[in-house]
Each structure stands twice: as C-alpha cells, then as structure tokens.
Amino acid sequence: MNATGYFTHPDCRKHEMGRGHPECPERLDAIEDWLLATGVKDALDCRDAPLAPLVDIELAHDRMMVASIRGLGHQLMDDINAGGPQYAQIDPDTTMNVHTWQAALRASGAALAATDAVMAGEMENAFCAVRPPGHHACHDKAMGFCFFNNVAVAARYALERHGLKRVAVVDFDVHHGNGTEDILHGDERVLMVGFFQHPFYPYSGTDHLASNMLNLPVPAYTMGMDVCDLIETCWIPRLEAFKPEMIFISAGFDAHRDDDMGQMGLVEQDYAWITSRIKDVAKRHSKGRIVSSLEGGYNLNALARSVEAHVRVLADL
C-alpha cells in the first residue's frame, strides 16, 4: 500500500478564467512536472478524481447556489454557440468557462474520494492536486477564484457520511478562508485553525469569531519562523485538546516569499515543518488520516517546490 494518495483529473486543467489570470491551468502542470522530475510521484497512489454528487456538495452549499452555477454553465454554452462571450463573470476576479462546472465537480470529487480511501484504510493520507480552489466559496456564493468549497464539503461528508464526531480543518493559505469559516462556523464538530496575512483580501477573519474558529492574522512581511512559533503556541494545543478523528488541509502556498499574490516570507522548509506538525497530531488522534487539497500558490516554481515539500512529509519520503 502506498501511504499517500494523489488525486487529480485532466478536467481540472480545462477550467480557465482568461489570459493572464494567476489561477491558471499551468499551476497543475508545474506541480505534476516537478513531482515527476523529482521521483515523488512514483511513490504515490495516483487516482483520477470522480465527479462529486450534488447531494454531497449540498452538505456545504445552498442548493440554489449550486443550481445557479450549473445554470450559468449551460447558459454560457448556449451563448458561445450563438457567437457570444467565452466567459461568465462571477465577481471581478472570478469567471467561468464552459469547463468550469465539470472541473469544480472534479475538485470536490477528489476531496470526497480521498476521504473515502483514507477512511477505508486504502491509504494513510492524500493530496488533491485540483482546481478551481475552494476556501473562499461560501455557503451561498462563489467568489475569489472558488466555486465549491472542496475542503468544507469533504469535512461535512466525513461527519455526515462516515459518522465521525470531530474533524479539524487547517488552512495555511496567505488569504483567510472566509468561505470555509462561513460554512463551518458554530459547528462544534469542527475545529478550524488558520493563519493569513491581514489586512488583506478578503478582509475578514478578525471579527465575531465562533468558538470553533482559531484565526491567526499576521502582518505583511511576516517570516516563516514567526509563523511556525505561532502555530506551535496556538494551533497545536487547540488541535491536541480537540483530538480530531480526521484532519483536512486547505493547502495554499501563496504565503511563499516568491509569490507576488501575498507579502509573506515562508519557504519550502516552513511548509514541510507545518505539515510535519499536522501529521504529528494526526498520528496521535486521527489514525494518521489527512486529506489535503490545493488552494492558492501562483509563482509556478515556488508552488511546485512547496507542494513537493508538503507531499514528501505526507508520504514519509
């Protein structure tokens, strides 16, 4: 048995939001090429992501919101066939093409399939190399490059379909996971911990926090050593006390010092250390069960190297 699964799908490359957009298909190419070049991919249990059933996506999202995204996709196809625009605008940063609906179902489907495989003992943990990302997608709206909240969907799925009592969500993207917080706040079966640059998009995460949310807003130019200190003193005691039965990671790598989408100073070794500390908690309380899903990371070289560091720790390489 390969201890670490790797879930992705070619459909995730077909979603794109226009020339020059930072959340581009090349992100997955960079990850895949680097994992192949370094030999890491050979050690993984590689699987195609299925399409997520709508009934499972609706564990985290409003049914009308899901229907509206589907309807936009159908409308876009009709418009293109009539010589109309190639994209439908969701917000100033977020657009759909005709492949977005299918890609979003694959992205959530990867997290669900990874959850099933980990729960079945087929693998200890898994990484989902998918797009669109998810952690800005709220209960009733898509935003911030995100359509469905892949991690929140999977966390709710683990609770509702697999009968777990406690799951944790760890978010280390440079941006606050406002969508995940919107969906999971007040659900005492879930502990969400995260750090993020503040003040920064989406300008949330500091007010009116529910008791199951532990947010660590940090200023621009915070270095990895300082983030790791905060994690050790704040996240780890809360996670240890909570004793999650499974851990989900919103794995954004845009807090890297080379990534222009943020102004933080993490490097690959910091992501490896953070992953090792999460893995320590999972070994003690969660039977090692971790499902990690790609969020941000827009400098292609830094993204690929950071994912390698993250996956190496997951896979004990």
N, C-alpha and C positions, 0 to 999 in steps of 0.2 A: 504493500500500500504506500503510495506517495502521500506524505503527510499534509501537503499543501495543494489545494486545488487552484486552478486558474481558469476563470470563466470569461469568455468574450464572444463576439459574434460579428461577422462581416457587416451586418445591418447597422451596427453602431458607427461605422465609418461613412455611411451614406447620408446621415443627417449632417447638414452644414448650414451655416447662417450667413453666408455671403463672404466675398473675398476680403481677406484681411482680418476676419474675426478671430480673436485669440482662441476661442473654444472651437478648435478645428479638427478635422479627421486625422491630420498628421500627428496629433498627440498620441493616438493609439499606435500608429506606425512606429513612432520613436520608441515607445515602450517595448513593443514586440521585437523590433530590430535589436535593441540593446539586450534584452533578455536572451535572445538567440545568440548574439555575439559573445556574451559572457558565459554561455552554457547554463544559465539559471533555468531557462525554460525546460531543458531536458529533465530537470529534477521534479517538475510539476505535473500534476494530474490535470491535463488540459481538456476542457469540455466546452461545447457550444452552449450559449445561453438560450434557454427557451423563451417563448413569449409568455409574459405574466398574464394570468387570468384576471379579467377586470374585477371579479369578485374579491380578489386578494388586494389589488390596488386600492379598492374602495374601503379596505381596512384603515387606510390613512387619508384618503381623499374623498371629498364630496362627489357624489355620483354625477351631479350636474356639471361639475368642473371637468370630470373625465369625459363626459359626453360632449362637452363643448370643444375640447382639444381634438377629439375624434372627428367632430363635425367640421372643424377648421381644416383638417387634413383632407376630407372629402371635397370641401368647397375649393380648396387650393388646386386639387386635381382637375376639377371642372374648369376653374379659371385658366389654368395652363393649357388645357385642351382647346379653350376658346381664344388662346393667344394672350392671356392676361399675365399678371405678375408671377414670379417664381417663388415668392416668399409671402408668408402671412406674419404680420407683426404682432408679438405678444406684449412686449414692453420695449423701451428704447434700446435695450441690449440683447433682446431675445426674439428670434424669428423661427418659424417653421418652414421646412421644405416638404416635399411630398413623402419623404422617407422618415420624417421625424417621429410620426406616430409609431411606426414599426420599431425604430431604434429605441424609443422610450420604453416600449413594452419589453424589448430585449434587456435593457439596462436594469429594469426592476426584476425581470425574469431571472437574470444572473444572480441577483442577491437572494431570491427565493430558492433557486436551485442549489445555490451554495449552502443555504440554511438547511435544506433537506439533506444534502450529502453529509454535512458536518453532524447533524443530529443523528443520522443513520450510522455514524462511525466509519463512513467510507473514506473520510479524510479528517485530519485534526482541525484544519483551518483552511481559509480560501481567500483569494484576492480576485476581485471582479474588475477587469480592465474594460470599462464600459463608458459610454457617453450616449446621450446627454447626462451630465451630472445631476445631483438631486437635492442637495441640502438647503437650497433656497425655495424649493417648491413647498408652498403652504397647503393647508387642508383644502382650501377652496380657490387657489390661484397658482398658476405657473409664473415664474419670474427668475431673473438673474441667471440666465443660461439653462435653467432647470425646468422640467415639465412634471415628472413624478419623483417623489422623494424616495429614492431607492432604499436607503437605509431605514427610514421610518416605516416604509412598507414591510421590510423584512423583519424589523423589530416587532411590529404588531403581529405579523404572521407567526413568529416564534412563540409569542404569547398565546394567540388565539388558536392556531392550528396544531402546535406542538405541545401546548399546555404548560409552558414554562411559567414560573412565578415571578422571576426577576431577570431583566436583561439590562445591560448598560450600553450606552452609545457614547463613543469617544470621537470628538471632532477636532482635528488639528489643521484644518484649512485656515488660510490667512483671513478669511471673511467669516463673520458669525453665521452659524447655521440657523438662521431665523425660521426657515420652513420646518426644520426638524423640531425646533422648540415650539413652534405654533401647533404642531400636530401632537406632540408628546407632553406638553406642559400639564402638570397636575395629575398625570398618570403615575401613581406611586409604584407601579410595577417596573418602571423605567427610571434609571438614573442617567442623565446626560451630563457629560463633562466636556468642556471645550476651552480653548484659548483662541484669541483672534485680535487682530490689530484694531485699535479704537482711538479716536473716531475714524470710521471707515465704512464703506458700503457693507451691509445695508443699513448702517446707523441704528443698530438695535443691540439687544443683549445685555443692557445695563440697568434696565428699569423693570420693576414689578415682576421679579423672578419667582416662579413657583418653587416649592421646596425641593423638587426633584431635579432642579437645574443648578449646575455649578459652572458658571462662566468666569473666565479669566481674561478680561480685556487688558491688552498691553499696548503701550505707545509704539509708534513707528520707530524703527531702528533698534528694537529690542533684539538682542543676540540669543543664539541658541542656548548658551549656558544659563542665562537668566530664565528662559522658558522652562528648561529642564529642572531648575531649582523650584519653580512654581509648581510644576507637575508633581515633584517629589513631596512637597509640603502640603499641597492642596488636593490634587486629584487622587493620589494613591491612597491616603487614609479614607477618603469617602468611598472609593471603589472597594477597598478591603472590608469596610464596615457593611457595605451593601451586599456583598457576596453574590455577584451576578452569576446566573447559570449559563449565560452566553454573552459575548461582547461583540458589538457591531462598531466598525470604524468608518467614519467619513474621512477618507484619506485624501486630503488636499495637500499638494506640495508647493503651493504658491507663496508660502512663507519663506521659501528658499532665498538666499541673498542675491541670486542671479535672476530672480523673477521680477519683471517690471510691473506685474499686476499688484504687488504689495511692496511694502518698505520694511520688511523684517529681515533678520540675518541668520536664518537657520541654514545648515548644510547637511549633507547626506548622513554624516555620523549622528547628528541630532535625531533624524528620523529613525535611524537604527536603534538609538537608545530609547526613544519613546516607544517604539514597537516592542522592545525587549521588556520594558516595564509593564506594558499592557499584557504581554504574554505571560509574565510572572503572575499577574493577578488571575489570568485565565487558567493557568495551571493549578493554582490553589483552589479556585472556586467554581470554575466553569468546565472542568474536564478538558481544558485546552481549547475550548470552542470559540473561534473567532471568525467572523466574516467581515472582510474589509472591502470597501467599494470606492473606486476613484471619484474624487471630486475635482478640485482645481489643480493647477500646475501648468504654466503656459510657456515657460522657457523650455524648449524641447529637450535640450541636452540635460539641464538640471532635473527636469521631470523624469527622464529615463533613468538617470543615475540614482535619483531618490527612490523611485519605485523599486529598482534593483536592491537598494539597501533595505527597504521595508520588507520585500519578499524574501530576501536572504535570511532575515531574522525569523520570519514566519516559518520558513522551511528548514531552519537549522542548518543552513549551508555555510 
